[in-house]
Amino acid sequence: MADQDLTDIFENIKRYTKSERSAQNVVRDIITTVKEIKYINQYQVDEFLGEPYRRIIVRDYKVVYKKSLNNGIQILSIIPTRKNPRSTL
């Protein structure tokens, strides 16, 4: 699911900005930040989902994760947090 989220983010940024490089930079920042999660309690409990779900904000995206069965980190979804200004017109 998170893999599809990254693909969607990449495609949306590329379409909106007309820049593949911008899209690559955002996806790279998300991946780099997620790789820096060292332990499950490193970031805040998600305010909507509660325990055991945690979240981290990267640029304009909320990454939701939880502890996996093998005591690792499982990324559940990557959600845009910025409202599309065109959707309110």
N, C-alpha and C positions, 0 to 999 in steps of 0.2 A: 504494500500500500504506500509506504513512504517513497519507494522507488518511483511509483507513478506520480506522486506529488512532486518530486524533483523534476521529472520530465515535463509535467504541466507547467511548473514554475519557469523552467527554461524556455519553453515554447511561448508562454505568455509574455515574458520579458522581451524575448527576441522579436515577437510580433509588434509589441507596443513601442519599443525603442528603435527597432530596425537595426539592432546591434547584437550580433552573436557574442561578441566579446563581453558586453555588459551582462548578458545572460550567463555566460560562463563564470564571470566574477561572482555573481550572486550565489550560484550553485556551489562554487568552490568554497566560498565563505561558510555556507551552511555545513558542508561536509567537513571542513577543517574544524569548525566549532564542535560538531558532534563527536569527532574523534578525540577531542580534548576532555570529554566527560570521563572522569576516572572512577567515580563511585556513584551509587544510585542517589544518594542524598545531596549531591553537589549543588543542585539547583532547586528552585521552589516547587512546592506542591501546586499542581494546576488548580486555579481558583474555581473552575467549573466542574472538573471531574473529581477532585479530591484525591486522597490516598488510594491507590499506590502510584498514581500518575504524577509525573513531574513535567516541568516545562522549562524551556530556555528560549529567549528571544534572540534571533539573529537577523539583523537588518529589519525588514518588515514582515518577518515570518516567525510563527510560534512553532517550535519543535516539541512535540509531546512524546514522552518516553516512559518506560517502566522497566523494572527488573525482569530479565528473561529467566527461563527455567534453569539455564546453566550459570546463573548469577552474573550474567553480562547485562548489557543494556539493549532493550528492544525499542527501536524507533517506531512509533505507531502512526504518526501523521505529521505533516508539515503544513501549517495553515497560514494563509496570508492574513495579516492583521490590519492592513491599510485598506480603507474603504476606497473603492474605485470612484474617483470624482465624476466620471462620466455617467455613472449609474444614477446620480441624483438629478441629472438634467432633464 
